[in-house]
């Protein structure tokens, strides 16, 4: 019966590649044709062992930022490079609310090298949105990603402990210095006993300069978290 229903669904709603729109022979994740799947920019070594910054060649070594001004988090990993076709799929999710590709993106994320290097967290926290932006957007893409990437960890996904208390302008067009200034002091931890001595995994969609996740990590560490790791779907390179 399940096979029959699936066949009927594919007949009425034939699967198509999320990147190029080409019809797919089977409705299997990720919804990408062979050509587009080969273009998926997974992040691998060489890279910075701390923040995960990828290098074009050589061996793993600490980047200049991690050597001179270490982040507040212990480890950051991203699954994919923020470039086509991933950038357009994330944009469709984040700014248009199109959930069509979320299962495919999550499937790519959990198959990445970075995902396999994460520790075993006590709590999984999505980077929060300010309530005003959350009302406008209708959902928090970081929370959606957390739930799809960790479907069996629902009991430790917490969307209420880390909160954004100050509205900020979008980070997209800001420089690194402006991003840090814009985001400084905008996050807070409610009920710090929930994070005290805990291993925290922080989830976001894109790592650009790291200003947002680092500010979150800073307040979590200040509240007593033992370790903070970062996992993002993509990273600008």
C-alpha positions in Angstrom: 0.0 0.0 0.0 2.8 2.4 0.9 4.5 1.7 -2.5 1.2 2.3 -4.3 0.6 5.6 -2.6 4.2 6.7 -3.4 3.8 5.8 -7.0 0.5 7.7 -7.2 2.1 10.8 -5.6 5.0 10.7 -8.1 2.5 10.4 -11.0 0.5 13.4 -9.8 3.4 15.5 -8.4 6.5 14.3 -10.4 9.7 15.1 -8.5 12.0 17.7 -9.9 15.6 18.8 -9.3 15.5 21.7 -6.8 18.4 23.4 -8.6 17.6 23.2 -12.3 14.0 22.0 -12.3 14.8 18.8 -14.4 12.3 16.0 -13.8 13.7 13.2 -11.6 13.0 9.5 -12.1 12.5 8.9 -8.4 11.3 10.8 -5.4 14.4 10.3 -3.3 16.4 12.7 -1.2 18.2 14.8 -2.0 16.0 16.1 -4.8 18.9 16.9 -7.1 19.7 15.5 -10.6 23.1 13.8 -11.1 24.6 16.9 -12.7 23.5 19.3 -9.9 24.4 16.8 -7.2 28.0 16.8 -8.5 28.1 20.5 -8.1 27.3 20.4 -4.4 30.2 22.2 -2.6 30.9 20.1 0.5 33.5 21.6 2.8 36.4 19.2 3.6 40.0 19.4 4.8 42.2 21.3 4.6 40.6 23.8 7.0 41.1 25.5 10.3 40.6 22.9 13.0 38.9 25.4 15.2 36.6 27.6 13.1 36.5 25.4 10.1 37.7 28.0 7.6 38.5 26.0 4.4 41.8 26.4 2.5 42.5 25.8 -1.1 45.4 23.6 -0.5 47.9 22.4 2.2 47.2 20.8 5.6 44.8 21.6 8.4 46.2 24.5 10.5 44.8 27.3 12.7 43.7 30.4 10.7 44.9 33.9 11.6 41.8 34.8 13.6 42.0 31.7 15.7 45.6 32.3 16.4 45.4 36.0 17.3 41.9 36.5 18.7 40.2 33.1 19.5 36.5 32.7 19.2 34.3 32.0 22.2 33.2 28.7 20.8 35.3 25.5 20.9 34.6 24.2 17.4 32.7 25.4 14.3 31.8 23.2 11.3 29.8 23.9 8.2 28.5 21.3 5.8 28.6 23.2 2.5 30.1 26.2 0.9 27.7 29.1 0.4 27.6 29.1 -3.4 25.3 27.9 -6.1 23.2 25.9 -6.0 23.2 25.9 -2.2 23.0 29.7 -1.8 19.7 29.9 -3.8 18.1 27.0 -1.9 19.0 28.6 1.4 17.7 32.0 0.2 14.4 30.4 -0.9 14.0 28.9 2.5 15.0 31.9 4.5 13.5 34.8 2.6 10.6 33.2 0.7 9.6 30.6 3.3 9.8 27.7 0.7 10.2 24.5 2.7 10.4 22.3 -0.4 14.2 21.9 -0.2 14.7 21.7 3.6 14.7 17.8 3.8 17.2 17.7 0.9 19.4 20.4 2.6 19.3 18.5 5.9 20.2 15.3 4.2 23.2 16.9 2.6 24.2 18.4 5.9 24.1 15.2 7.9 26.2 13.4 5.2 29.0 16.0 5.4 32.4 15.7 7.0 31.7 18.5 9.4 28.6 16.9 10.8 30.5 13.8 11.7 33.1 15.8 13.7 30.6 17.2 16.1 30.6 16.1 19.7 27.6 14.7 21.6 25.7 17.7 23.0 23.5 18.0 26.1 21.5 20.8 24.4 20.9 21.8 20.8 20.1 25.5 20.5 19.1 27.3 17.3 20.3 30.9 16.9 17.2 32.9 17.8 15.5 35.7 16.0 14.2 38.8 17.6 10.4 38.4 18.3 9.6 41.2 15.8 11.5 39.5 13.0 10.1 36.1 13.9 6.6 37.4 13.6 7.4 38.9 10.2 9.1 35.8 8.9 6.8 33.3 10.6 9.5 30.8 11.4 13.1 30.5 12.6 15.1 28.8 9.9 17.8 27.7 12.4 15.1 25.9 14.5 13.8 24.2 11.3 17.3 23.1 10.4 17.9 21.7 13.9 14.7 19.7 13.8 15.4 18.2 10.4 19.1 17.5 11.0 18.5 16.0 14.4 15.0 14.3 14.1 15.8 11.9 17.0 17.1 14.6 19.4 13.8 16.6 19.8 13.9 16.4 23.5 17.2 18.3 23.7 16.4 20.9 21.0 15.6 24.1 23.0 14.3 27.2 21.3 13.5 29.2 24.5 16.7 29.3 26.5 18.9 31.5 24.2 16.9 34.6 23.2 17.5 37.7 21.1 16.6 40.7 23.2 17.6 43.6 20.9 16.5 44.1 17.3 19.4 44.5 14.9 19.7 45.5 11.2 20.3 42.6 8.8 24.0 41.6 8.8 24.1 40.9 5.0 25.5 44.3 3.9 27.7 45.0 6.9 31.5 44.7 7.2 33.1 42.4 9.8 33.6 45.2 12.3 30.0 46.5 11.7 28.6 43.0 12.2 30.3 42.6 15.6 29.1 46.1 16.7 25.6 45.4 15.4 25.2 42.1 17.2 27.0 42.9 20.4 24.8 42.6 23.5 21.7 41.4 21.5 21.5 37.9 23.0 20.7 36.7 26.5 20.3 33.4 28.3 17.1 32.7 30.2 17.5 30.4 33.2 21.2 30.0 33.1 21.0 26.8 35.1 19.8 25.0 31.9 23.2 25.6 30.2 25.5 25.5 33.2 28.2 22.8 32.8 26.4 21.6 29.6 27.8 20.9 26.2 25.9 23.1 23.7 25.5 22.7 20.0 24.5 25.9 18.4 22.7 25.7 15.0 22.5 28.4 12.3 22.0 28.6 8.5 25.1 30.4 7.3 28.5 31.2 8.9 29.9 34.4 7.3 32.2 36.2 9.6 31.1 34.2 12.7 30.0 37.4 14.5 26.5 36.1 15.3 27.4 32.6 16.5 30.4 33.9 18.4 28.3 36.4 20.3 25.8 33.6 21.1 28.7 31.4 22.3 30.1 34.3 24.4 26.8 34.7 26.4 26.5 30.9 26.7 30.0 30.6 28.1 29.3 33.5 30.4 26.2 31.7 31.7 28.3 28.7 32.5 28.2 26.4 29.5 31.2 24.0 29.5 31.6 23.8 25.8 29.9 25.4 22.7 30.1 23.9 19.3 28.7 25.5 16.1 27.1 23.7 13.2 25.9 25.7 10.1 24.4 24.4 6.9 26.7 26.6 4.9 29.7 28.9 5.1 30.9 31.7 2.9 34.3 31.0 1.4 
